[in-house]
Amino acid sequence: MAESSMFDTLASAYAQSRPTYPPAVFEALGELSGQPLAGARVADVGAGTGIFSRQLRAAGAAVTAVELSEPMLRRLVADSPGVGAVRGSANALPLRTGSVGFVTFAQAWHWVDPERAVPEVLRVLAPGGALACVWNQPVADAPWRSGYHDRIRDLIGGDPDYGNDSTVVDQEPRIEMGAAGAGLRTLVFRTPWTRTIPLEQRMLNVASRSYISTVPPERLAAFLDAERAILVKHFPDGMVVEEYTTWLGVVRKA
């Protein structure tokens, strides 16, 4: 993670548009880790506006959200009663050694340098604790998404180099563990699900991507107008069906 965040200007769109995670993920997290979420101390790193943090809290965990972007952190604090919050990154977690049972990264592990982050994760985990990484992966072959990646590539002048909504991840995610995590095994759970949202919420979801902040406003406006017109053709009632597979990987500390 960098010492400043490209998400600084995107907090509002992110909070209003990004999906939550299906309940089955939280059940699986307890099963794969061998310890219950209820009553556990959790550090949710790269927490953004607190989407996953709030769900962890609802599952009964005591949650400390760690986020680098100050605007994101402010939104998280405003929207997440009962969730602790600190500014920091995976490279230098502002947490005591052995203080948490889980360290989670929701839609965030692809931002970290494993050689720096993994030693920090292992440091703050208590014996028997677990690292958990989760991604909502859009279904690649949904008809309304046809050509979307190519249009994103044209918009930004190249391919985003991380797995997210623009690239429609078509390969298995993995948790890179680096040298410090060599020999640790990743246990995996997957579940499909859908959500139906207003068309304008979908447009906010598109606009919440990190690379959007680099696009000139007039060019971005034209792109969003064109995407809106495509969505209207597929969803004339104004309600967009987003299909996902949520991927959860859990790595237990030895």
Buried (B, 14 or more C-beta within 10 A) or exposed (E): BEEEBBBEEBBBBBBBBBBBBBEBBBBBBBEBBEBBBEEBBBBBBBBBBBBBBBBBBEBBBBBBBBBBBEBBBBBBBEBBEEBBBBEBBBBEBEBEEBBBBBBBBBBBBBBBEBBBBBBBBBBBBBEEBBBBBBBBBBBBEBEBBEEBBEBBBEBBEEEBEEBBBBBBBEEEBBBBBBEBBEEBEBBBBBBEBEBEBEBBBBBBBBBBBBBBBEBEEEEBEEBBEEBBEBBEEBBEEEEBEBBBBBBBBBBBBE
